[in-house]
Amino acid sequence: MPEVSKRSGGALARKTDATFDGALDWLAERSIRGDDAGLTLVHGVVCGSLQFADVEMVRAWIEGGPEPRVKCMFLEHGFKTVVSRESFYSVGRVGRTARYSAEEALALWRATGNAGPWAPQLIAVLENGIPEVGQESKVNPCP
């Protein structure tokens, strides 16, 4: 099992967004149906979002599926969007990532009680704070 920070969840859970719960729920539904072969849950740092351009944000998404590793599905505000992995990584300027098979992700969810992130290097980004709308925060600027 990958290294898991004991600091995930709790107060940090309030700093994550819906992509963590959405991606894990989507993966769990496929796992229950036995339809999770080739799917990977990815937690990673993306540069910017619709609200905060040029700020490092930690997000969750699913890669893989029927067309081997060329689709990247992410959940943002309840919408499922499918784009090529190359496009997603380019536009999102994806940096550090942690990757989990369905089995690993569900085991970590059961062990921690939260949808992540679980990797210490991603939790560190969250600890710097996600700005509230209209407020300044000590966030990581994008490289």
N, CA, C and O atoms as a GROMACS GRO file, in nm:
protein
  572
    1MET      N    1   0.085  -0.118   0.000
    1MET     CA    2   0.000   0.000   0.000
    1MET      C    3   0.090   0.124   0.000
    1MET      O    4   0.192   0.125   0.068
    2PRO      N    5   0.053   0.228  -0.074
    2PRO     CA    6   0.134   0.350  -0.081
    2PRO      C    7   0.143   0.417   0.055
    2PRO      O    8   0.060   0.393   0.143
    3GLU      N    9   0.245   0.503   0.071
    3GLU     CA   10   0.260   0.580   0.194
    3GLU      C   11   0.138   0.670   0.213
    3GLU      O   12   0.094   0.738   0.120
    4VAL      N   13   0.085   0.669   0.334
    4VAL     CA   14  -0.034   0.749   0.364
    4VAL      C   15   0.000   0.841   0.481
    4VAL      O   16   0.057   0.798   0.581
    5SER      N   17  -0.037   0.965   0.467
    5SER     CA   18  -0.016   1.059   0.576
    5SER      C   19  -0.126   1.042   0.678
    5SER      O   20  -0.242   1.024   0.643
    6LYS      N   21  -0.090   1.048   0.804
    6LYS     CA   22  -0.189   1.042   0.911
    6LYS      C   23  -0.265   1.174   0.921
    6LYS      O   24  -0.364   1.183   0.994
    7ARG      N   25  -0.220   1.276   0.848
    7ARG     CA   26  -0.283   1.408   0.854
    7ARG      C   27  -0.397   1.422   0.756
    7ARG      O   28  -0.466   1.524   0.759
    8SER      N   29  -0.421   1.324   0.670
    8SER     CA   30  -0.530   1.340   0.574
    8SER      C   31  -0.663   1.334   0.647
    8SER      O   32  -0.673   1.270   0.753
    9GLY      N   33  -0.763   1.398   0.592
    9GLY     CA   34  -0.894   1.402   0.656
    9GLY      C   35  -0.901   1.515   0.757
    9GLY      O   36  -0.818   1.606   0.754
   10GLY      N   37  -0.998   1.510   0.846
   10GLY     CA   38  -1.014   1.612   0.949
   10GLY      C   39  -1.027   1.750   0.890
   10GLY      O   40  -1.106   1.772   0.797
   11ALA      N   41  -0.950   1.845   0.944
   11ALA     CA   42  -0.956   1.984   0.897
   11ALA      C   43  -0.918   1.995   0.751
   11ALA      O   44  -0.971   2.080   0.680
   12LEU      N   45  -0.827   1.909   0.704
   12LEU     CA   46  -0.787   1.917   0.564
   12LEU      C   47  -0.900   1.876   0.471
   12LEU      O   48  -0.905   1.921   0.356
   13ALA      N   49  -0.990   1.793   0.519
   13ALA     CA   50  -1.101   1.750   0.434
   13ALA      C   51  -1.184   1.870   0.390
   13ALA      O   52  -1.242   1.869   0.281
   14ARG      N   53  -1.191   1.971   0.473
   14ARG     CA   54  -1.267   2.091   0.437
   14ARG      C   55  -1.198   2.171   0.328
   14ARG      O   56  -1.261   2.256   0.264
   15LYS      N   57  -1.068   2.146   0.306
   15LYS     CA   58  -0.993   2.221   0.205
   15LYS      C   59  -0.992   2.151   0.069
   15LYS      O   60  -0.941   2.206  -0.028
   16THR      N   61  -1.047   2.031   0.062
   16THR     CA   62  -1.053   1.962  -0.066
   16THR      C   63  -1.182   2.001  -0.136
   16THR      O   64  -1.269   2.066  -0.077
   17ASP      N   65  -1.193   1.963  -0.260
   17ASP     CA   66  -1.314   1.997  -0.334
   17ASP      C   67  -1.390   1.870  -0.370
   17ASP      O   68  -1.351   1.760  -0.331
   18ALA      N   69  -1.496   1.887  -0.443
   18ALA     CA   70  -1.585   1.775  -0.477
   18ALA      C   71  -1.520   1.673  -0.568
   18ALA      O   72  -1.572   1.562  -0.582
   19THR      N   73  -1.407   1.705  -0.630
   19THR     CA   74  -1.346   1.608  -0.720
   19THR      C   75  -1.301   1.482  -0.645
   19THR      O   76  -1.301   1.374  -0.702
   20PHE      N   77  -1.262   1.495  -0.518
   20PHE     CA   78  -1.217   1.379  -0.441
   20PHE      C   79  -1.331   1.283  -0.415
   20PHE      O   80  -1.321   1.164  -0.446
   21ASP      N   81  -1.439   1.332  -0.358
   21ASP     CA   82  -1.556   1.246  -0.332
   21ASP      C   83  -1.615   1.194  -0.462
   21ASP      O   84  -1.649   1.076  -0.472
   22GLY      N   85  -1.626   1.280  -0.562
   22GLY     CA   86  -1.686   1.241  -0.689
   22GLY      C   87  -1.608   1.132  -0.759
   22GLY      O   88  -1.667   1.034  -0.806
   23ALA      N   89  -1.477   1.147  -0.767
   23ALA     CA   90  -1.395   1.047  -0.836
   23ALA      C   91  -1.397   0.914  -0.761
   23ALA      O   92  -1.406   0.808  -0.823
   24LEU      N   93  -1.387   0.919  -0.628
   24LEU     CA   94  -1.389   0.794  -0.552
   24LEU      C   95  -1.525   0.726  -0.560
   24LEU      O   96  -1.533   0.604  -0.574
   25ASP      N   97  -1.633   0.803  -0.552
   25ASP     CA   98  -1.767   0.745  -0.566
   25ASP      C   99  -1.784   0.678  -0.702
   25ASP      O  100  -1.837   0.567  -0.711
   26TRP      N  101  -1.738   0.746  -0.807
   26TRP     CA  102  -1.749   0.693  -0.943
   26TRP      C  103  -1.672   0.562  -0.954
   26TRP      O  104  -1.720   0.465  -1.013
   27LEU      N  105  -1.551   0.560  -0.898
   27LEU     CA  106  -1.467   0.440  -0.902
   27LEU      C  107  -1.530   0.328  -0.820
   27LEU      O  108  -1.530   0.212  -0.862
   28ALA      N  109  -1.585   0.360  -0.703
   28ALA     CA  110  -1.647   0.258  -0.617
   28ALA      C  111  -1.767   0.194  -0.687
   28ALA      O  112  -1.787   0.073  -0.678
   29GLU      N  113  -1.848   0.276  -0.756
   29GLU     CA  114  -1.963   0.221  -0.830
   29GLU      C  115  -1.917   0.121  -0.935
   29GLU      O  116  -1.977   0.015  -0.951
   30ARG      N  117  -1.810   0.154  -1.007
   30ARG     CA  118  -1.759   0.061  -1.108
   30ARG      C  119  -1.701  -0.064  -1.044
   30ARG      O  120  -1.715  -0.173  -1.098
   31SER      N  121  -1.638  -0.049  -0.929
   31SER     CA  122  -1.580  -0.163  -0.859
   31SER      C  123  -1.688  -0.260  -0.814
   31SER      O  124  -1.673  -0.382  -0.826
   32ILE      N  125  -1.798  -0.207  -0.762
   32ILE     CA  126  -1.910  -0.291  -0.719
   32ILE      C  127  -1.964  -0.372  -0.836
   32ILE      O  128  -2.001  -0.489  -0.820
   33ARG      N  129  -1.969  -0.311  -0.954
   33ARG     CA  130  -2.018  -0.380  -1.074
   33ARG      C  131  -1.912  -0.469  -1.138
   33ARG      O  132  -1.941  -0.542  -1.233
   34GLY      N  133  -1.788  -0.464  -1.086
   34GLY     CA  134  -1.681  -0.542  -1.146
   34GLY      C  135  -1.630  -0.480  -1.275
   34GLY      O  136  -1.574  -0.550  -1.360
   35ASP      N  137  -1.648  -0.351  -1.289
   35ASP     CA  138  -1.615  -0.280  -1.413
   35ASP      C  139  -1.502  -0.179  -1.391
   35ASP      O  140  -1.501  -0.072  -1.452
   36ASP      N  141  -1.407  -0.215  -1.302
   36ASP     CA  142  -1.301  -0.120  -1.270
   36ASP      C  143  -1.165  -0.157  -1.329
   36ASP      O  144  -1.064  -0.094  -1.295
   37ALA      N  145  -1.161  -0.256  -1.414
   37ALA     CA  146  -1.034  -0.299  -1.474
   37ALA      C  147  -0.971  -0.185  -1.553
   37ALA      O  148  -1.037  -0.122  -1.636
   38GLY      N  149  -0.846  -0.159  -1.526
   38GLY     CA  150  -0.773  -0.057  -1.600
   38GLY      C  151  -0.798   0.085  -1.556
   38GLY      O  152  -0.744   0.179  -1.615
   39LEU      N  153  -0.880   0.105  -1.451
   39LEU     CA  154  -0.905   0.240  -1.402
   39LEU      C  155  -0.806   0.276  -1.292
   39LEU      O  156  -0.770   0.193  -1.209
   40THR      N  157  -0.763   0.401  -1.293
   40THR     CA  158  -0.670   0.451  -1.194
   40THR      C  159  -0.724   0.580  -1.136
   40THR      O  160  -0.760   0.672  -1.209
   41LEU      N  161  -0.729   0.587  -1.003
   41LEU     CA  162  -0.763   0.711  -0.935
   41LEU      C  163  -0.633   0.791  -0.922
   41LEU      O  164  -0.532   0.740  -0.874
   42VAL      N  165  -0.638   0.916  -0.964
   42VAL     CA  166  -0.520   1.002  -0.957
   42VAL      C  167  -0.552   1.123  -0.872
   42VAL      O  168  -0.653   1.191  -0.894
   43HIS      N  169  -0.467   1.150  -0.775
   43HIS     CA  170  -0.470   1.276  -0.700
   43HIS      C  171  -0.350   1.353  -0.749
   43HIS      O  172  -0.240   1.298  -0.758
   44GLY      N  173  -0.368   1.481  -0.780
   44GLY     CA  174  -0.254   1.555  -0.830
   44GLY      C  175  -0.269   1.705  -0.817
   44GLY      O  176  -0.377   1.758  -0.788
   45VAL      N  177  -0.158   1.772  -0.839
   45VAL     CA  178  -0.154   1.917  -0.836
   45VAL      C  179  -0.177   1.969  -0.977
   45VAL      O  180  -0.104   1.934  -1.070
   46VAL      N  181  -0.280   2.051  -0.991
   46VAL     CA  182  -0.305   2.118  -1.118
   46VAL      C  183  -0.281   2.267  -1.096
   46VAL      O  184  -0.292   2.318  -0.984
   47CYS      N  185  -0.247   2.333  -1.201
   47CYS     CA  186  -0.216   2.475  -1.190
   47CYS      C  187  -0.334   2.558  -1.234
   47CYS      O  188  -0.360   2.573  -1.354
   48GLY      N  189  -0.405   2.610  -1.139
   48GLY     CA  190  -0.518   2.696  -1.169
   48GLY      C  191  -0.648   2.621  -1.174
   48GLY      O  192  -0.652   2.498  -1.182
   49SER      N  193  -0.755   2.697  -1.167
   49SER     CA  194  -0.890   2.644  -1.178
   49SER      C  195  -0.976   2.755  -1.237
   49SER      O  196  -0.925   2.861  -1.273
   50LEU      N  197  -1.103   2.729  -1.246
   50LEU     CA  198  -1.191   2.833  -1.298
   50LEU      C  199  -1.191   2.956  -1.208
   50LEU      O  200  -1.207   3.068  -1.256
   51GLN      N  201  -1.173   2.936  -1.077
   51GLN     CA  202  -1.176   3.048  -0.983
   51GLN      C  203  -1.040   3.111  -0.960
   51GLN      O  204  -1.031   3.233  -0.942
   52PHE      N  205  -0.933   3.031  -0.961
   52PHE     CA  206  -0.802   3.080  -0.921
   52PHE      C  207  -0.698   3.045  -1.026
   52PHE      O  208  -0.642   2.936  -1.024
   53ALA      N  209  -0.672   3.136  -1.116
   53ALA     CA  210  -0.570   3.113  -1.218
   53ALA      C  211  -0.433   3.121  -1.151
   53ALA      O  212  -0.412   3.201  -1.060
   54ASP      N  213  -0.341   3.040  -1.198
   54ASP     CA  214  -0.202   3.041  -1.152
   54ASP      C  215  -0.184   3.014  -1.003
   54ASP      O  216  -0.093   3.070  -0.941
   55VAL      N  217  -0.269   2.929  -0.947
   55VAL     CA  218  -0.254   2.884  -0.809
   55VAL      C  219  -0.257   2.732  -0.812
   55VAL      O  220  -0.342   2.672  -0.877
   56GLU      N  221  -0.163   2.669  -0.740
   56GLU     CA  222  -0.162   2.524  -0.733
   56GLU      C  223  -0.283   2.475  -0.655
   56GLU      O  224  -0.309   2.522  -0.544
   57MET      N  225  -0.357   2.381  -0.714
   57MET     CA  226  -0.474   2.322  -0.649
   57MET      C  227  -0.458   2.170  -0.655
   57MET      O  228  -0.402   2.117  -0.751
   58VAL      N  229  -0.508   2.102  -0.554
   58VAL     CA  230  -0.504   1.956  -0.552
   58VAL      C  231  -0.642   1.906  -0.595
   58VAL      O  232  -0.743   1.946  -0.539
   59ARG      N  233  -0.643   1.819  -0.696
   59ARG     CA  234  -0.767   1.767  -0.753
   59ARG      C  235  -0.758   1.615  -0.765
   59ARG      O  236  -0.652   1.556  -0.749
   60ALA      N  237  -0.872   1.552  -0.794
   60ALA     CA  238  -0.878   1.408  -0.816
   60ALA      C  239  -0.946   1.382  -0.949
   60ALA      O  240  -1.038   1.454  -0.989
   61TRP      N  241  -0.901   1.278  -1.018
   61TRP     CA  242  -0.962   1.238  -1.145
   61TRP      C  243  -0.935   1.091  -1.170
   61TRP      O  244  -0.855   1.028  -1.101
   62ILE      N  245  -1.003   1.039  -1.270
   62ILE     CA  246  -0.990   0.898  -1.308
   62ILE      C  247  -0.926   0.890  -1.446
   62ILE      O  248  -0.961   0.964  -1.537
   63GLU      N  249  -0.831   0.799  -1.459
   63GLU     CA  250  -0.770   0.772  -1.589
   63GLU      C  251  -0.794   0.628  -1.627
   63GLU      O  252  -0.812   0.542  -1.541
   64GLY      N  253  -0.794   0.602  -1.757
   64GLY     CA  254  -0.806   0.466  -1.807
   64GLY      C  255  -0.945   0.437  -1.858
   64GLY      O  256  -1.025   0.527  -1.882
   65GLY      N  257  -0.972   0.310  -1.875
   65GLY     CA  258  -1.102   0.269  -1.925
   65GLY      C  259  -1.089   0.187  -2.052
   65GLY      O  260  -0.983   0.133  -2.081
   66PRO      N  261  -1.198   0.179  -2.128
   66PRO     CA  262  -1.200   0.093  -2.246
   66PRO      C  263  -1.091   0.126  -2.348
   66PRO      O  264  -1.038   0.037  -2.414
   67GLU      N  265  -1.058   0.253  -2.362
   67GLU     CA  266  -0.950   0.290  -2.453
   67GLU      C  267  -0.827   0.313  -2.365
   67GLU      O  268  -0.818   0.416  -2.298
   68PRO      N  269  -0.735   0.220  -2.364
   68PRO     CA  270  -0.627   0.215  -2.265
   68PRO      C  271  -0.556   0.349  -2.243
   68PRO      O  272  -0.481   0.397  -2.328
   69ARG      N  273  -0.581   0.404  -2.128
   69ARG     CA  274  -0.508   0.518  -2.075
   69ARG      C  275  -0.501   0.639  -2.166
   69ARG      O  276  -0.402   0.713  -2.164
   70VAL      N  277  -0.602   0.659  -2.246
   70VAL     CA  278  -0.602   0.779  -2.330
   70VAL      C  279  -0.712   0.875  -2.288
   70VAL      O  280  -0.720   0.987  -2.339
   71LYS      N  281  -0.796   0.833  -2.196
   71LYS     CA  282  -0.903   0.921  -2.150
   71LYS      C  283  -0.876   0.962  -2.005
   71LYS      O  284  -0.820   0.885  -1.927
   72CYS      N  285  -0.914   1.080  -1.974
   72CYS     CA  286  -0.900   1.129  -1.838
   72CYS      C  287  -1.035   1.186  -1.798
   72CYS      O  288  -1.081   1.283  -1.858
   73MET      N  289  -1.097   1.127  -1.699
   73MET     CA  290  -1.228   1.172  -1.656
   73MET      C  291  -1.210   1.246  -1.524
   73MET      O  292  -1.149   1.194  -1.431
   74PHE      N  293  -1.263   1.366  -1.518
   74PHE     CA  294  -1.258   1.437  -1.391
   74PHE      C  295  -1.396   1.493  -1.360
   74PHE      O  296  -1.475   1.521  -1.450
   75LEU      N  297  -1.421   1.509  -1.234
   75LEU     CA  298  -1.551   1.557  -1.189
   75LEU      C  299  -1.532   1.696  -1.130
   75LEU      O  300  -1.456   1.714  -1.035
   76GLU      N  301  -1.600   1.790  -1.185
   76GLU     CA  302  -1.593   1.929  -1.137
   76GLU      C  303  -1.736   1.980  -1.132
   76GLU      O  304  -1.805   1.983  -1.234
   77HIS      N  305  -1.780   2.018  -1.015
   77HIS     CA  306  -1.915   2.071  -0.996
   77HIS      C  307  -2.022   1.973  -1.045
   77HIS      O  308  -2.124   2.013  -1.101
   78GLY      N  309  -1.995   1.842  -1.023
   78GLY     CA  310  -2.094   1.741  -1.057
   78GLY      C  311  -2.100   1.699  -1.202
   78GLY      O  312  -2.182   1.616  -1.237
   79PHE      N  313  -2.015   1.754  -1.287
   79PHE     CA  314  -2.015   1.718  -1.428
   79PHE      C  315  -1.903   1.619  -1.456
   79PHE      O  316  -1.792   1.632  -1.404
   80LYS      N  317  -1.933   1.520  -1.539
   80LYS     CA  318  -1.830   1.426  -1.584
   80LYS      C  319  -1.781   1.475  -1.720
   80LYS      O  320  -1.859   1.491  -1.813
   81THR      N  321  -1.653   1.498  -1.728
   81THR     CA  322  -1.593   1.546  -1.852
   81THR      C  323  -1.486   1.447  -1.894
   81THR      O  324  -1.403   1.407  -1.812
   82VAL      N  325  -1.487   1.408  -2.018
   82VAL     CA  326  -1.384   1.316  -2.068
   82VAL      C  327  -1.301   1.390  -2.171
   82VAL      O  328  -1.353   1.443  -2.269
   83VAL      N  329  -1.172   1.392  -2.147
   83VAL     CA  330  -1.077   1.455  -2.239
   83VAL      C  331  -0.958   1.362  -2.252
   83VAL      O  332  -0.942   1.268  -2.173
   84SER      N  333  -0.875   1.386  -2.350
   84SER     CA  334  -0.755   1.304  -2.360
   84SER      C  335  -0.662   1.336  -2.244
   84SER      O  336  -0.657   1.449  -2.195
   85ARG      N  337  -0.589   1.236  -2.202
   85ARG     CA  338  -0.494   1.254  -2.092
   85ARG      C  339  -0.395   1.364  -2.126
   85ARG      O  340  -0.362   1.447  -2.042
   86GLU      N  341  -0.347   1.363  -2.250
   86GLU     CA  342  -0.248   1.462  -2.293
   86GLU      C  343  -0.303   1.604  -2.282
   86GLU      O  344  -0.233   1.694  -2.235
   87SER      N  345  -0.426   1.624  -2.324
   87SER     CA  346  -0.489   1.756  -2.315
   87SER      C  347  -0.506   1.799  -2.171
   87SER      O  348  -0.474   1.913  -2.135
   88PHE      N  349  -0.557   1.709  -2.087
   88PHE     CA  350  -0.580   1.742  -1.947
   88PHE      C  351  -0.449   1.781  -1.878
   88PHE      O  352  -0.444   1.881  -1.807
   89TYR      N  353  -0.345   1.702  -1.900
   89TYR     CA  354  -0.217   1.730  -1.835
   89TYR      C  355  -0.155   1.860  -1.887
   89TYR      O  356  -0.088   1.932  -1.812
   90SER      N  357  -0.176   1.888  -2.014
   90SER     CA  358  -0.121   2.010  -2.072
   90SER      C  359  -0.196   2.134  -2.024
   90SER      O  360  -0.135   2.229  -1.975
   91VAL      N  361  -0.327   2.133  -2.038
   91VAL     CA  362  -0.407   2.249  -1.999
   91VAL      C  363  -0.402   2.270  -1.848
   91VAL      O  364  -0.391   2.384  -1.802
   92GLY      N  365  -0.409   2.162  -1.772
   92GLY     CA  366  -0.406   2.172  -1.626
   92GLY      C  367  -0.268   2.189  -1.568
   92GLY      O  368  -0.252   2.207  -1.447
   93ARG      N  369  -0.167   2.183  -1.654
   93ARG     CA  370  -0.027   2.191  -1.609
   93ARG      C  371  -0.007   2.102  -1.486
   93ARG      O  372   0.039   2.147  -1.381
   94VAL      N  373  -0.042   1.975  -1.502
   94VAL     CA  374  -0.038   1.880  -1.392
   94VAL      C  375   0.105   1.860  -1.345
   94VAL      O  376   0.197   1.841  -1.425
   95GLY      N  377   0.122   1.866  -1.214
   95GLY     CA  378   0.253   1.847  -1.152
   95GLY      C  379   0.257   1.714  -1.079
   95GLY      O  380   0.232   1.609  -1.138
   96ARG      N  381   0.288   1.720  -0.950
   96ARG     CA  382   0.299   1.598  -0.869
   96ARG      C  383   0.168   1.521  -0.868
   96ARG      O  384   0.060   1.580  -0.861
   97THR      N  385   0.179   1.390  -0.874
   97THR     CA  386   0.060   1.305  -0.869
   97THR      C  387   0.085   1.185  -0.779
   97THR      O  388   0.199   1.148  -0.752
   98ALA      N  389  -0.024   1.127  -0.733
   98ALA     CA  390  -0.023   0.998  -0.664
   98ALA      C  391  -0.130   0.915  -0.733
   98ALA      O  392  -0.242   0.961  -0.754
   99ARG      N  393  -0.094   0.792  -0.769
   99ARG     CA  394  -0.182   0.707  -0.850
   99ARG      C  395  -0.220   0.582  -0.771
   99ARG      O  396  -0.138   0.523  -0.702
  100TYR      N  397  -0.349   0.544  -0.782
  100TYR     CA  398  -0.401   0.431  -0.706
  100TYR      C  399  -0.488   0.344  -0.794
  100TYR      O  400  -0.573   0.393  -0.869
  101SER      N  401  -0.468   0.212  -0.784
  101SER     CA  402  -0.561   0.120  -0.848
  101SER      C  403  -0.693   0.129  -0.772
  101SER      O  404  -0.698   0.186  -0.663
  102ALA      N  405  -0.798   0.074  -0.829
  102ALA     CA  406  -0.927   0.074  -0.760
  102ALA      C  407  -0.915   0.005  -0.625
  102ALA      O  408  -0.969   0.053  -0.525
  103GLU      N  409  -0.847  -0.107  -0.621
  103GLU     CA  410  -0.830  -0.182  -0.496
  103GLU      C  411  -0.756  -0.099  -0.392
  103GLU      O  412  -0.798  -0.094  -0.276
  104GLU      N  413  -0.646  -0.034  -0.432
  104GLU     CA  414  -0.570   0.050  -0.338
  104GLU      C  415  -0.654   0.167  -0.289
  104GLU      O  416  -0.655   0.197  -0.169
  105ALA      N  417  -0.725   0.233  -0.380
  105ALA     CA  418  -0.804   0.351  -0.343
  105ALA      C  419  -0.913   0.314  -0.243
  105ALA      O  420  -0.933   0.384  -0.144
  106LEU      N  421  -0.983   0.205  -0.267
  106LEU     CA  422  -1.091   0.166  -0.177
  106LEU      C  423  -1.036   0.122  -0.042
  106LEU      O  424  -1.100   0.146   0.061
  107ALA      N  425  -0.919   0.057  -0.040
  107ALA     CA  426  -0.857   0.019   0.087
  107ALA      C  427  -0.815   0.144   0.166
  107ALA      O  428  -0.832   0.148   0.288
  108LEU      N  429  -0.760   0.244   0.098
  108LEU     CA  430  -0.721   0.367   0.166
  108LEU      C  431  -0.842   0.444   0.217
  108LEU      O  432  -0.838   0.504   0.324
  109TRP      N  433  -0.949   0.441   0.142
  109TRP     CA  434  -1.073   0.506   0.186
  109TRP      C  435  -1.124   0.439   0.314
  109TRP      O  436  -1.162   0.507   0.410
  110ARG      N  437  -1.124   0.305   0.315
  110ARG     CA  438  -1.170   0.234   0.435
  110ARG      C  439  -1.077   0.261   0.554
  110ARG      O  440  -1.124   0.275   0.667
  111ALA      N  441  -0.946   0.267   0.529
  111ALA     CA  442  -0.849   0.287   0.636
  111ALA      C  443  -0.851   0.429   0.693
  111ALA      O  444  -0.830   0.448   0.813
  112THR      N  445  -0.877   0.528   0.608
  112THR     CA  446  -0.869   0.668   0.653
  112THR      C  447  -1.005   0.732   0.678
  112THR      O  448  -1.015   0.830   0.752
  113GLY      N  449  -1.109   0.678   0.615
  113GLY     CA  450  -1.240   0.736   0.630
  113GLY      C  451  -1.262   0.861   0.546
  113GLY      O  452  -1.360   0.932   0.565
  114ASN      N  453  -1.172   0.888   0.452
  114ASN     CA  454  -1.190   1.004   0.365
  114ASN      C  455  -1.145   0.971   0.224
  114ASN      O  456  -1.080   0.869   0.200
  115ALA      N  457  -1.181   1.058   0.131
  115ALA     CA  458  -1.153   1.036  -0.011
  115ALA      C  459  -1.019   1.091  -0.055
  115ALA      O  460  -0.989   1.092  -0.174
  116GLY      N  461  -0.938   1.138   0.038
  116GLY     CA  462  -0.805   1.187   0.006
  116GLY      C  463  -0.800   1.338   0.004
  116GLY      O  464  -0.899   1.405   0.030
  117PRO      N  465  -0.683   1.390  -0.027
  117PRO     CA  466  -0.563   1.318  -0.071
  117PRO      C  467  -0.499   1.242   0.046
  117PRO      O  468  -0.519   1.276   0.162
  118TRP      N  469  -0.422   1.140   0.011
  118TRP     CA  470  -0.356   1.058   0.110
  118TRP      C  471  -0.205   1.075   0.109
  118TRP      O  472  -0.140   1.043   0.208
  119ALA      N  473  -0.148   1.122   0.001
  119ALA     CA  474  -0.003   1.134  -0.012
  119ALA      C  475   0.047   1.261   0.058
  119ALA      O  476  -0.009   1.369   0.039
  120PRO      N  477   0.151   1.248   0.140
  120PRO     CA  478   0.203   1.363   0.215
  120PRO      C  479   0.238   1.483   0.128
  120PRO      O  480   0.214   1.597   0.167
  121GLN      N  481   0.296   1.459   0.008
  121GLN     CA  482   0.336   1.572  -0.076
  121GLN      C  483   0.216   1.651  -0.128
  121GLN      O  484   0.229   1.770  -0.156
  122LEU      N  485   0.101   1.588  -0.140
  122LEU     CA  486  -0.019   1.658  -0.183
  122LEU      C  487  -0.089   1.727  -0.066
  122LEU      O  488  -0.145   1.835  -0.081
  123ILE      N  489  -0.084   1.664   0.049
  123ILE     CA  490  -0.140   1.726   0.169
  123ILE      C  491  -0.066   1.855   0.201
  123ILE      O  492  -0.126   1.952   0.247
  124ALA      N  493   0.065   1.856   0.177
  124ALA     CA  494   0.145   1.977   0.203
  124ALA      C  495   0.094   2.095   0.122
  124ALA      O  496   0.093   2.208   0.171
  125VAL      N  497   0.051   2.071  -0.001
  125VAL     CA  498  -0.004   2.180  -0.084
  125VAL      C  499  -0.131   2.234  -0.019
  125VAL      O  500  -0.152   2.355  -0.014
  126LEU      N  501  -0.216   2.143   0.030
  126LEU     CA  502  -0.341   2.186   0.094
  126LEU      C  503  -0.315   2.265   0.222
  126LEU      O  504  -0.389   2.359   0.254
  127GLU      N  505  -0.211   2.227   0.295
  127GLU     CA  506  -0.184   2.295   0.421
  127GLU      C  507  -0.149   2.442   0.402
  127GLU      O  508  -0.162   2.521   0.496
  128ASN      N  509  -0.105   2.478   0.283
  128ASN     CA  510  -0.077   2.619   0.256
  128ASN      C  511  -0.204   2.700   0.237
  128ASN      O  512  -0.200   2.823   0.237
  129GLY      N  513  -0.315   2.633   0.221
  129GLY     CA  514  -0.443   2.701   0.216
  129GLY      C  515  -0.494   2.726   0.077
  129GLY      O  516  -0.419   2.764  -0.014
  130ILE      N  517  -0.622   2.704   0.062
  130ILE     CA  518  -0.691   2.739  -0.062
  130ILE      C  519  -0.762   2.870  -0.034
  130ILE      O  520  -0.834   2.880   0.066
  131PRO      N  521  -0.745   2.970  -0.117
  131PRO     CA  522  -0.806   3.099  -0.086
  131PRO      C  523  -0.957   3.093  -0.089
  131PRO      O  524  -1.017   3.024  -0.172
  132GLU      N  525  -1.018   3.166   0.002
  132GLU     CA  526  -1.162   3.185  -0.002
  132GLU      C  527  -1.190   3.290  -0.108
  132GLU      O  528  -1.106   3.377  -0.132
  133VAL      N  529  -1.304   3.285  -0.172
  133VAL     CA  530  -1.337   3.383  -0.274
  133VAL      C  531  -1.332   3.522  -0.212
  133VAL      O  532  -1.395   3.547  -0.108
  134GLY      N  533  -1.258   3.613  -0.273
  134GLY     CA  534  -1.248   3.750  -0.226
  134GLY      C  535  -1.144   3.771  -0.117
  134GLY      O  536  -1.130   3.883  -0.068
  135GLN      N  537  -1.071   3.666  -0.077
  135GLN     CA  538  -0.971   3.680   0.028
  135GLN      C  539  -0.835   3.638  -0.024
  135GLN      O  540  -0.825   3.553  -0.113
  136GLU      N  541  -0.731   3.698   0.031
  136GLU     CA  542  -0.596   3.657  -0.005
  136GLU      C  543  -0.557   3.541   0.085
  136GLU      O  544  -0.607   3.527   0.196
  137SER      N  545  -0.467   3.459   0.036
  137SER     CA  546  -0.421   3.346   0.113
  137SER      C  547  -0.277   3.318   0.075
  137SER      O  548  -0.230   3.358  -0.032
  138LYS      N  549  -0.208   3.248   0.164
  138LYS     CA  550  -0.069   3.208   0.136
  138LYS      C  551  -0.074   3.077   0.058
  138LYS      O  552  -0.059   2.970   0.116
  139VAL      N  553  -0.095   3.088  -0.070
  139VAL     CA  554  -0.105   2.970  -0.154
  139VAL      C  555   0.021   2.952  -0.234
  139VAL      O  556   0.104   3.042  -0.246
  140ASN      N  557   0.034   2.835  -0.288
  140ASN     CA  558   0.149   2.806  -0.374
  140ASN      C  559   0.122   2.861  -0.513
  140ASN      O  560   0.028   2.817  -0.579
  141PRO      N  561   0.203   2.958  -0.559
  141PRO     CA  562   0.184   3.001  -0.697
  141PRO      C  563   0.233   2.892  -0.791
  141PRO      O  564   0.321   2.814  -0.756
  142CYS      N  565   0.177   2.888  -0.908
  142CYS     CA  566   0.220   2.789  -1.007
  142CYS      C  567   0.361   2.820  -1.052
  142CYS      O  568   0.400   2.936  -1.062
  143PRO      N  569   0.438   2.714  -1.080
  143PRO     CA  570   0.576   2.739  -1.129
  143PRO      C  571   0.576   2.799  -1.267
  143PRO      O  572   0.682   2.826  -1.323
   0.00000   0.00000   0.00000
